[in-house]
Amino acid sequence: MAEVVEQRLRAQHLVGEPLPSVAEAVSWFGAVQSQDYPAAKWALGQRLRGMTDKDVDAVFDKGGILRTHVLRPTWHFVPPRDIKWIQELTSPRVMAGLAGRHRRLELDSRTLARAADMFGEALAGGSSMTRSELGELLTAARINVDGQRLPHLIAAAEHGNLITSGPRRGNQFTYALLSERAPRARTLDRDEALKELTLRYFRSHGPAQMKDLGWWSGLSIAEIKKGIHLAGNALELQQIDGVAYWSGPNGGGRVGLVAHLLPNFDEFTVAYRDRSALLDPAIPFDAKHFAYYREATPMGGILSNIVTVGGVVRGAWNRTIVRGGLSIEVRPLAPLKPAEANAIESAAAAMSRFLERSVKVTGI
């Protein structure tokens, strides 16, 4: 599976030419998972040159990228120009899937519409409000926001293309009207949108399987087959170990010895249903090394902070704030060769430049 991993490293711009800007990085992918905001910034930072954590904050606060519930759904960075058609393509399945949950929460269509109307009124004219402020707004109107009702009321307004992320207020996130944050957002007919999202995914994540795009997007396999058909010659089909993979045009050549400190939910890990290419069969994947992960299993642990060398999982990492900077603790799955340890030091140096803080690596 080495060829799959190497091609993905290039497609995801983890090696080769960096992406030119924060906005263009998000546009390249179509959407970048971002429920862990600091981690998602570092995910972008590894694919850019000369950008810092503060630079990503500035782009986000100005609305150069947006953050909303979309696709599977979970939080994603999305381009303002594309947010409308992506939501219109993927949200109907999301909302249909949430119907049972809404019934249990006693959120009928009238309540959802009433809350949306109130959000629209309160946010008009360039206003932004935090989640708790939106909750207070609804509470004053005697709309119950207990438990999971408020998150679902807000998410429904996101999926309806009414609200999206506003500028941060200190460390708090806010919501604003989508029409005001993305006034030039495009709309596409369904076939155009299906074709475009299929192209975006396979060019930035390929080689990948149809089930991988299904997991990432929430689209059905039937829709994905149609999207591949509509994409035509813009996608390349490869048969690898008897399995069909699609990708955009991808230059060949060896990747070489390169290491990455990937954050949790990085697109290199989270964006695939089949993550087996990331595991080296010669290295036992011992779950005890990943005890601080959300799940102590290979596929659960692989979605947290991992160390890769040549695109293959070689261990886990976590960081601690210490006097003068950060301490990065690496927990290898197997002993590292000196060249591999040096590559990890280089990855830590890249993080140091991005965060503008000194970084010390231990455990290698």
C-alpha positions in Angstrom: 0.0 0.0 0.0 3.1 2.3 -0.1 2.0 3.8 -3.4 -1.4 4.7 -2.0 0.2 6.5 1.0 2.8 8.3 -1.1 0.2 9.6 -3.6 -2.0 10.8 -0.7 0.9 12.7 0.8 1.3 14.6 -2.5 -2.4 15.1 -3.1 -2.9 16.4 0.4 0.1 18.7 0.0 1.9 17.2 3.0 4.9 16.9 0.7 5.8 18.8 -2.4 4.6 22.3 -3.2 2.8 23.9 -0.3 -0.6 25.5 -0.8 -0.5 29.2 -1.3 -2.9 30.5 1.3 -5.2 29.5 4.1 -8.3 30.1 1.9 -6.9 28.2 -1.0 -5.9 25.3 1.3 -9.5 24.9 2.4 -10.8 25.3 -1.1 -8.4 22.6 -2.3 -10.0 20.1 0.1 -13.6 21.5 -0.2 -14.0 21.1 3.6 -11.5 20.4 6.4 -12.7 18.8 9.7 -12.4 21.4 12.5 -14.3 20.6 15.7 -10.9 20.9 17.4 -10.1 24.4 16.3 -6.4 24.7 17.4 -5.7 21.2 15.9 -7.4 22.1 12.6 -5.3 25.2 12.3 -2.2 23.1 12.6 -3.6 20.7 10.0 -3.7 23.6 7.6 -0.4 25.0 8.8 1.4 21.8 7.7 0.2 22.3 4.2 1.3 26.0 4.0 4.6 27.8 3.9 5.4 30.7 6.1 2.0 30.9 7.8 1.5 31.0 11.5 -1.3 30.1 13.9 -2.1 33.8 14.3 -2.3 34.1 10.5 -5.0 31.4 10.4 -6.9 33.1 13.2 -6.9 36.4 11.2 -8.2 34.8 8.1 -10.9 33.0 10.0 -12.0 36.2 11.9 -12.2 38.1 8.7 -14.4 35.5 7.1 -11.8 34.2 4.6 -12.8 30.7 5.7 -16.0 29.7 7.6 -16.6 27.0 10.2 -19.9 25.2 10.2 -21.6 21.8 10.6 -21.6 20.2 7.2 -21.1 16.9 5.4 -21.2 14.0 7.9 -22.0 16.3 9.8 -19.4 17.7 12.1 -17.6 21.0 12.3 -15.6 21.8 9.1 -13.8 24.7 7.7 -15.4 25.6 4.3 -14.7 28.2 1.7 -17.3 31.1 1.7 -17.7 30.8 -2.1 -18.7 27.1 -1.8 -20.6 26.9 1.5 -24.1 27.2 -0.1 -23.9 24.5 -2.7 -22.1 22.1 -0.3 -24.8 22.5 2.3 -27.6 22.2 -0.3 -26.0 19.0 -1.7 -25.4 17.2 1.6 -27.8 18.6 4.2 -31.0 16.9 3.0 -29.6 13.5 4.0 -28.3 14.9 7.3 -31.7 16.4 8.2 -33.5 13.3 7.2 -31.1 11.3 9.4 -31.8 13.6 12.4 -35.6 13.4 12.1 -35.9 10.7 14.8 -33.6 12.6 17.1 -35.7 15.8 16.6 -38.8 13.9 17.5 -37.2 12.7 20.8 -36.2 16.2 21.5 -39.7 17.5 20.6 -38.3 19.7 17.9 -41.0 20.0 15.3 -40.8 22.0 12.0 -42.7 24.9 13.6 -40.2 25.2 16.4 -37.2 24.9 14.1 -38.7 27.6 11.8 -39.5 29.9 14.7 -36.0 29.6 16.1 -34.5 30.3 12.6 -36.7 33.4 12.2 -35.4 34.7 15.6 -31.8 34.0 14.6 -32.3 35.8 11.4 -33.8 38.9 13.0 -31.2 39.1 15.8 -28.2 38.7 13.5 -29.3 41.1 10.7 -27.1 44.0 10.0 -23.7 42.4 10.7 -24.3 41.3 14.2 -22.8 38.2 15.7 -23.8 36.2 18.8 -22.3 33.4 20.8 -24.1 30.1 21.3 -25.1 31.0 24.9 -26.5 34.4 23.6 -28.5 32.6 21.0 -29.8 30.3 23.8 -30.8 33.3 25.9 -32.6 34.8 22.9 -34.7 31.7 22.5 -35.3 31.3 26.2 -36.7 34.8 26.4 -39.2 33.8 23.7 -40.1 30.7 25.8 -38.4 28.2 23.5 -36.9 25.4 25.6 -33.1 25.1 25.0 -32.3 22.5 27.6 -30.0 19.6 26.9 -29.3 19.0 23.2 -32.2 21.2 22.0 -30.1 24.3 21.5 -27.3 22.6 19.5 -29.8 21.0 17.3 -31.7 24.3 16.8 -28.5 26.0 15.8 -27.3 23.2 13.6 -30.6 23.2 11.8 -30.1 26.9 11.0 -26.6 26.1 9.7 -27.9 23.3 7.5 -30.6 25.6 6.2 -27.9 28.1 5.0 -29.1 30.7 7.4 -26.2 31.1 9.8 -22.5 30.3 9.9 -19.4 31.2 11.9 -18.9 34.9 12.8 -15.6 36.5 14.1 -14.3 35.1 17.4 -14.9 37.2 20.4 -11.8 36.6 22.5 -11.7 32.8 22.7 -15.5 32.4 22.1 -16.9 31.5 18.7 -19.9 33.4 17.4 -22.6 33.0 14.7 -23.5 35.4 12.0 -25.8 35.4 9.0 -24.4 33.4 6.1 -25.7 35.9 3.6 -23.6 38.6 5.2 -20.5 36.4 5.8 -20.5 34.9 2.4 -22.3 37.4 0.1 -20.7 35.9 -3.0 -21.5 32.3 -2.2 -22.3 30.3 -5.4 -25.3 28.1 -5.9 -25.0 25.1 -8.3 -27.6 22.7 -9.6 -27.4 19.2 -8.0 -25.5 17.5 -10.7 -22.9 20.3 -10.9 -22.6 20.2 -7.1 -22.2 16.4 -7.1 -19.6 16.6 -9.8 -17.7 19.4 -8.0 -17.6 17.7 -4.6 -16.5 14.4 -6.1 -13.7 16.1 -7.9 -12.6 18.1 -4.9 -12.5 15.0 -2.7 -10.6 12.6 -5.0 -8.1 15.3 -6.2 -7.2 16.2 -2.6 -7.5 12.8 -0.9 -6.8 10.3 -3.7 -6.2 7.5 -4.3 -9.4 6.8 -2.4 -12.3 4.4 -2.7 -16.0 5.2 -3.2 -16.7 4.2 0.4 -14.1 6.7 1.6 -16.0 9.5 -0.1 -19.2 8.1 1.2 -17.9 8.4 4.8 -16.4 11.8 4.3 -19.4 13.4 2.5 -22.4 11.5 3.8 -23.4 10.9 0.2 -24.9 7.6 -0.9 -22.8 5.2 -3.1 -25.3 5.7 -5.9 -24.7 9.5 -5.8 -21.0 8.9 -5.7 -21.1 6.7 -8.8 -23.0 9.4 -10.6 -20.4 12.0 -9.4 -17.6 9.9 -10.8 -19.5 9.5 -14.1 -20.0 13.3 -14.3 -16.3 13.9 -13.5 -15.3 11.9 -16.6 -11.7 12.1 -17.6 -10.9 14.5 -14.7 -10.5 11.5 -12.4 -8.1 8.5 -12.8 -9.1 5.0 -11.9 -6.4 2.7 -10.4 -6.7 -1.0 -9.4 -4.5 -1.5 -6.4 -4.5 -5.0 -4.8 -7.7 -5.7 -6.7 -9.5 -2.6 -5.2 -10.7 0.3 -7.2 -9.3 3.7 -6.3 -9.9 7.1 -7.8 -7.7 10.2 -7.8 -7.0 13.4 -9.6 -3.8 13.7 -11.7 -0.9 12.9 -9.4 2.8 13.2 -10.1 4.8 10.1 -9.4 8.2 9.7 -7.6 9.3 8.6 -4.2 8.3 10.7 -1.2 11.5 10.0 0.8 11.9 10.1 4.6 9.5 12.7 5.9 7.7 12.8 9.2 4.5 14.6 10.3 3.0 15.3 13.7 -0.6 15.0 12.6 -3.3 16.5 14.8 -6.5 14.7 15.8 -9.0 14.5 12.9 -6.4 15.5 10.3 -7.7 14.9 6.8 -4.9 12.4 6.2 -6.5 10.1 8.8 -10.2 11.0 9.3 -11.2 11.4 5.7 -11.2 7.6 4.8 -13.4 4.8 5.8 -10.5 2.4 5.0 -7.5 3.6 7.0 -5.4 0.4 6.6 -2.9 2.0 4.3 -1.7 4.1 7.3 -0.6 1.0 9.3 2.7 -0.8 8.8 1.9 -4.6 9.0 5.5 -5.2 10.2 4.9 -3.0 13.3 2.4 -4.4 15.9 -0.2 -1.8 16.7 -0.2 -2.1 20.5 -3.2 -0.2 21.9 -1.5 0.4 25.2 0.7 3.0 23.5 -2.5 4.9 22.7 -4.1 4.8 26.1 -4.7 8.5 26.2 -6.7 8.4 23.0 -10.5 8.6 23.0 -10.6 4.9 22.0 -7.8 2.4 22.6 -8.2 0.7 19.2 -6.2 1.1 16.0 -9.0 2.8 14.1 -10.0 4.9 17.1 -6.5 5.9 18.1 -5.5 6.7 14.6 -7.9 9.7 14.7 -6.0 11.4 17.5 -2.5 12.9 17.5 -0.3 10.6 15.6 3.3 10.5 14.3 3.8 9.4 10.7 7.0 8.6 8.9 6.6 8.3 5.2 2.9 8.5 5.7 2.7 5.5 8.0 1.8 5.5 11.6 4.9 5.2 13.9 3.5 6.4 17.1 1.5 9.0 19.1 2.3 12.4 20.4 0.9 14.9 22.8 2.0 18.4 23.8 2.4 20.1 27.2 2.9 23.8 27.8 6.1 24.4 29.7 8.1 27.4 30.7 9.5 29.0 27.5 7.5 26.9 25.0 6.0 23.4 24.4 7.1 19.9 25.2 6.2 17.3 22.6 6.1 13.7 24.0 6.4 11.1 21.3 5.4 7.5 22.0 6.8 5.3 19.3 5.1 2.0 18.4 8.6 0.5 17.7 12.2 1.7 18.1 13.0 4.6 15.7 16.1 4.7 13.5 18.3 7.8 13.9 17.1 9.1 10.5 13.5 8.7 11.5 14.1 10.5 14.8 15.7 13.4 12.9 12.7 13.6 10.6 10.4 13.9 13.6 12.6 16.6 15.0 12.2 18.4 11.6 8.4 18.1 12.0 8.6 19.5 15.5 10.6 22.5 14.1 7.8 23.1 11.6 5.3 23.2 14.5 7.6 25.6 16.4 7.6 28.0 13.4 3.9 27.8 13.0 3.1 28.4 16.7 6.0 30.8 17.1 7.1 29.0 20.3 10.0 26.9 21.1 9.3 23.1 21.0 11.3 20.4 22.7 10.8 16.7 21.7 11.1 13.8 24.1 10.6 10.1 23.7 12.6 9.6 20.5 
